[in-house]
């Protein structure tokens, strides 16, 4: 079995990324929050806040980022995982967003090359009852040409027209009866949680102070009424963070934010749009790309995407008015997705086939009225009279640009304009990564390469020091115990849920097996963090209770 060899990078790469893995100690991060004064404090550890922290740190600002739960624990771990321009936006007439999104897609493909991979999209053409019928195929191909010319060509391959046999070679479980052909075009996908984490770790490498499980309970103001920091609660500590600028990058949670100065009203109207995905064993689908399928009686189309040994099916796009901290796929949403899949495929998918699910809310900006699926995915940046900056809206693909514009606004307030450099800034693990060579090697090397890039040898170093840690942590998945150790030492994982839900994606890919693994993860956390046995027992019980609640919501049963 091949491992990434232990090696020292050359001088230039060593200077840029460090010959040793970046080690983050939670207590040190909290101490810095308490003792230092920052140019910018960013509230929210999703992808937008993470990119903002990286941008600001690269400009030389003193930056802090705090997240009330875990990094990417909200929308940024529950997206469709797609980095794309969006054909639908062409249909809406928003060609500018498509063109810009495709440019940002390629920047992400370069700067996070180990995490962002090419993703083929397949549109089957049916004689009737398809995403579109045969009579509209010429019009759809014109749409694809527009997409390619708008920036799809940057991927190095244009859309293709497929015969029925070629369509079935990519998804043999598609029903053949009315299949007349298909189209394939190319975008990209990413593990959204690991992308967010890579951004945060890269920001920390460049000097940012970052911490999770640190909730802002109030913003503070100077005698003139201007925002000058925040009070956070973390690990039974109450810390007052001093900052010249505060940025709220909390996504949909901005809907419930009550930290404005008394008498002020927010001009933003946050409209959460719920999206869900369910994971099905891949052998029941056997697709090698993203397959777009119709859902009878609905204007929304669904997609099925392979990820490892599962295919995940989604998504919905509906208004959500409930508790943003308790968003789950429910039985009616599950039935909707399974109905669409069963109508398009020669398979019988049942609720008990589902091995995991995710549900999150898109942070749309707009008032009530009309369908959320028809709303534009533009972002908005506002500055309140007390100087508080808010950024909301947009989408994963455009998060870098959103962050750039946000830090531009912060720079004006600081009076120190500095150029943005994130267009060409590699994330940790990306510089020098050769995906073809690593993936061709297969086995553990390929698995670690897709997750850590050139930093994968730090994980294999842990295995070399203790070969017992090569043991898989979750039955049926390739993740090793060494990756749990790495997550604790270098990725600020401090709970069982941090590890199983986001450092590795076991909760989505093997929900029940992840619950079984919770005890072993707790043992590793106890050893690495010197936790008390009762703390570990509480974490394990909490994770298993969350799994039980998730399954209850999904199956429509009482707990």
N, C-alpha and C positions, 0 to 999 in steps of 0.2 A: 504494500500500500504506500502511495506516495504522499508525502507531506510537503507543505511549503517549507523550504529550508530556512534555517535561521541565517540571517545575513545582515550586513550593514549596508545601507544605501550609499550611493556615491555622495560626494561632498555636497553638491548642489541640492540633491534631494534630502540629504540629512539636514541641511540648514532649513529647508522648506517644511519638512514634515517630521523631523526628529528621528534619531536612530533608535530611541526607546518608545514604547507605546505611551500615549498620553494617559496619565493616571489621574483620575478625579476623585478627591476625597470630599465627601459631603460636609464634614465639619469645617474644613478649610474654606469651602465656598461660602458657607454661612458666616464664618468669621469675617471674611472679606466684605460681604454685604453689610455687616454691622459697622465695620471700621473705616471703610473707604467712602469717598464721594465720587459719584459717577456723572459723566456727561449725559448718558442716556440710560434710563431704566425701561425695559420692555416687559410688559405683562402678558403672558401667554406663550406657551411652549409648543404651539403647532408649527406647521411648515412656514407660515408667514412670519411669525415672530422669530423663528429660527433663522430664516434668511435675513431678516432685519438685523439680528445680532451679528451675523457673519459680515454683512455689508458694513455696519458701523465699526466693527472691530478692525476690518481691513482699511478703513479710512483713518484709523488712528484714534478713534474716540474711546474713552473709558466706558465700557458697556456692562450692564448687568441684565440678565434674563431670569425671570421667575415664573414658575408654572404651579398652579394650585394642586394638580394631581401629578400624573407622570407625563413626560414629553410625548406628544402625539397621542395622548389618551382620548382626545375628542375626535373631531372630524378627520384629523390627519392620519388616523390609523384605520379609518372606516370608509375610505373613498373607493372608487372603482379601480384604483391602482393604475389608471391610464394616464399617460402623458401624451396629449394629442391636441390637434387643432379644433376638431369637432365639426363633423359634416353638418350636424344639425344647425350650427350657427350660420352656415352658408344658406341653408333653407330659410333661416330667419332674416337673411339679408345683412348679416353682420360679418362681412368679408374681412373687415379690418381686424376684428378679434381673431379670426382664423389665421390670417397672415402673421400677426404678431405671435400667436400661440405656437405656430409651427417654427418660428425663429427661436423662441424660447425652448421648445422641445429639443432642438439640436444643440443648444447651449448646455442643456441638462445632460444630453447624451454624451457630450464631451467631458463636462466637468464632474459628472458622477457616473462615469462609464461602467463601473463595476456594478452599479445598482440599476441602471436604466437600460433595458434591452429592447431590441426591435420586436414589435408585435404585429403579426399579420391579422387583418380584419377580413372576414369572409361574409359576403352578402349573398345568400342563395336567391336565385330568381325562380319564382313559381308561376305556373300558368294562372293561378288565382289564389286568393287568401294568403298572399305572402307579405313581406315587408313592403313590397311593391309588386305589381303584376308585370307580366311579360311586355305588355304594351308600353310600360313606362321605362323599360330597361335602357333605351337610348337616351332618355332624359337623365337617368341616373348616371350613365357613363359620362355625360357632359358635366354633371356635378363633380364626378371624380377627377375629370380633367381640370376643372376649376381648382379643386383641392390640391392637385399636384402642382399646378402653376403658382398657387398661392404660397407654396413652400413645402409641399409634400415631397418634391424632388430632392430636398436636402437630405433625405434618408438614403439616397443613392439608388432608389428603385421606384418605378412608377406602377400605377395600378395595372391589374391584369384581368382579362376576361377569361372565364373558365368554362369548360364543358361540364356536363353533369357528372361524368366519371371523375374529373379533376376535383369537383366539389366534394364528392363522396370520399375521395382519397384523403381529404383534410378532416372530414367528419363522417365516418361510415354509418353512424346511427341516424343521419337525416333521412326522413321519409322520401322515397324516390318518386312516389306517384305523380306529382305535378311539377317535379324539378326539371327545369329547362336549361339550367346553367348557373352562372354566378359571377361575381366580381370579387377581387381581392385587392385591398390597398394596405398601406403600411404606416403604422404609428409606433408607439412605444409603451412600455409598462414599467412600473417600479414598485418595490415594496415601500409603501408610503411612510410607514413608521420608521424604517431603517434610514430612509432618505432624511427625514426630519432629525433623527439622532445624529447622522453624519454631519449635517449642517451645524448642529449645536456643538458637537465635539470639535469641529473645525473652527468655529467661533472661539471656543475655549482655548484651542491651540494658539490662536492669535490674540489672546489676552482677555477675552470676555469671562465674566464670572457668571456661572450658570447653575441653577439648582431647581430640582423638581420637588413636589410635595411641600410647596411654600406658597401659601395662599395670601393674596393681598386682601386685607380687611378694611383698609381705608387709604385714601390718598391724602397727602399733607400739603399745606400751602403756607407761603411766606406772609409776612404782615401786609403785603400788597394784594393778597388773594391769588397769587400765581402758584401753580402746582410746583412743588419742590421735592417730591419723593413719595414714598408710600410706607405703610406699616404692614409687615407680613407676619404670618404665624407659621412656624416650622419647628417641628421636634420640641414642642412645649416651650419654644422660645418666641418672644415677640420682639421683632427687629424693625427699627426704623431705618429705611434705606434713603439716603440722601442723593438726589439727582436733579440736574438742571432741566432735563426734559423727561417726561413720562409718556410712553406710547402704549396704548391699549390695543393689543393684537389678539383678542380673545375669541374671535370668530362669532358664532351664534350666541355665545354667552353675553355678548354686548347687549342683547335683548333685555337681559335682566340686571344690567349694571345700574347701580344707584349711587355711584360715587361722584356725580356731577356736583358742582357748587350749588348750594341751596338757591332755588329760584330759577336755575337754568334748565332748559329743556333740550334734549338731544334732537338734532335735525335728521338723524338717521332712523329709518324704519327697517328694522331687521325682520326678515321673513324666513324663518327656518323651513327648509324643504327636506323632508325625510327620505333617505335612500337606504335600501337594504340589499344585502347579498347573502346567499346561502351556499354552502360548500357541499358538493356531491362527490362521491368516489369517482375518480377519473375513468375507471373501467366501465362505468355505466354510460359514458358519453364518448370517450376515445377521440376527442378533438385535439388537433395540434395547433390551433390558432383560436382567435376570438370569433365565434360564430354569432351572427345577428339573427334573431328569430322573431317572428310576429307573435303577438298575443291577441287571440280572437276577441273582437269587440272593443279593443283598446287602441288608442292612437300611439301609445308608448311602445316602443320595441324593447326587447330584452337582449342581453348578451350572455354568452357562456364562454368563459376564459379558463384555459388550463393553467394551473400553478402547482407544480410538483405532482403529487399523487391525488390531487383533487381538481375538480372544475368548479369555479364559482359562478353562480347564476344571479343576475341582477339587471337592472335596478328599478326601484320605484322612484317616484318624484312627486311627493304630496306634501301639502301644508302640515306643519306639526306645531301644536299649541301646548304640548305637555311639558313634563319635567325634562330639562336638557341633560340632567345627570342620570337619567334612567330611560335611555332610548334602546329599544330592542325590536327585532323582527317579530311580528305577531302572526297568528295563524292565518288571518285573511290575506296578509301580504305573502306568506309562504304559499298559500293555495294559488294565488295569482301567478306567482313565478312558476310553480310546478305545472299549472294548467298550460302556460305558454310553452314550456319545454316538452310536455307530453304531446301537445298538438303538433309539434314540429319534428319530434324524434321518434324513432322506433324503439322506444324504451318505456318502461313503466316506473316513473319516479314517484315515490311515496314520501310522506313526511318523515317516516322513520329512517329513510335513506340519508337524511341530512346529517352531516358530521360536524357542522359548525355554522355560525352565522354572525354577521356584523350589521350594525345599524348606526347611522350617523345623520347629522343635519348639515346641509349646505347653507352657508351664511349669505343668503340672497338679500339684496338691498332693494326694497320697493314696498309699495302699499298693497293692501288687500285688493283682490279682484283679478280675475284671469287665472290660468293654470301656472303653477310654478315652473313646469317644464318649458313654458314659452317665455319665461323671463330671461333677460340678458344676464350673462355672468360677468358683468363689469364690476370693478371695485371702486370704493369711495374712500378718500382720506379727508378728515375734517380736523380743524383745530378749534377747540372751544375758547371762549373769552379768557378762561384761566390758564390757557396754554396746553391743556391736555390734548394729545394727538390720538386719533382713533383711525384704524385701518380695518376695513371689513369688505367682504365680497370677493370677487375674483374666483380663481380656481387653482388647483395644484400646479398646472402647467405654467401659469403666469406668476407664480409666487415670487420668483427672483425679481421680476420687474416691479411688482407691488412693493417689495421691500426697498428697492432702489428709490422709488418715488417717495416712500415714507421717510427714509433717512435724508433725502433731499430737503423735505419739509423741516425735519429736526435740525438740519444744518443751518437753515435760515434763522431759526430761533436761537441757536447757539452763536450765530454770527461767525462761523468758521466753516466756510464752504470748502469741501474736499471732494475729489473725484471718486466715483464709484468704480470698483475693479472686479465685481462679481461676474461680469460677462465672461471672463476668462480664468476665474479662480477655481483651481481644482479643490475638490473635497478630499479629506483624508482617505487614503486608499485608492484614489483614482489615477494620480500621476504615474505613468509607466505601466499601467495595468494593460495586459494583453489578453482580452477575453477569449479569443480563438485558441490561443496556446493553452490557457488554463482550462477551458471547458473541454478541450480535446483530451486532456490528461484524465478526466473523469474522476469518479470516486470522491474522496474527501477533499482533494485539491479543488475540484470544480465546485463542490458545495460551499467551502469556505471562501473561495474566490468571489462568488456571486454575492456574498454577504459582507466581506471585509476588504475585497480588493487586495492591494499590495500590503495591507496590514494583516492579512491572513496568517502570515508566519508567526505573528505574536500569539495567535491561538494555538498553532501547532507547537510553539515553544512550551506552552502550558502542558500540552499532552506529552511532550518529550520529558518534561520534568516529573510527570506523574502519569504513566500510561493507563492507569485505571480510569482516568478522566476521558478516555476515548469511548467509554460506555455511552450508548444512546440515552438521552434523558427522558424521551417520550416514545413509547412503543409505536413502531411503524413509521417514525419520522427520522430524518438523518441528523438532527441536532444532537450534539454531544454534551456531556457534563462540563467539558472544558469551556464551552461557550457560555455556560451559566457562570462559571468562575470569571471569565473575561467580562461578562456583562456587569458583574458586581464591582470588579476592580477598575474598569475603564469606561463604563457607560452609565454610571450612577443608578444602577438598578438596586433597589432596596426592599422590594416586596416580591412575593411570589407572583402577583399579578403583573408587575413590571416585566418579569422574565418571561412568563408563559404567554402573555397577551401581545407583547410588543418587541422585546429583544429577540425572541423567537416567536413565530406566529402559530404556535400550537393550538391556541384557543379557537382559531378559525379553522385550522386544517384537521384537527383531531380533538374535538372538545372533551369527550369523555376520557380519552387517554391522557389528556393534559391534567384533568382532575386527579387521575391516579398518580401522576408524576409530581403533584404539588408537595407531597411529603419529602421527597428527595431534594427538590429545589429548596425547600425550607431548611433542610440539613446543611446544604451548601451555604445558604445565606447566614445561618447561625455561625458556622465556622469562620466565614470571611468577615462578617460584621460584628462578631462577638455578641450576638443577640441572646437574650434569655430564652429558655425553653418555652415559657408561656407566651412570649411574643411570636415565636415561630408557630406554635399551635394555633394562635389566633389568626395569623395570616393564612395558614393552610385552610382552616375552617371557613374563613371569609371568602377565599377563592372558590372553594367547593360550593358554598352557599350561592355565590354569584352565578356559577354554572347551573345550579338547580333552578334558579330564578329565570335565567336565560332560556332554558329548555321549557319551563312552564309557560312563558310568554309565547314561545315558538309553537308549541303544540296546543295552546289554548286550553290548558288544564290548570286547575287550582293547585297552589303549592301546599 
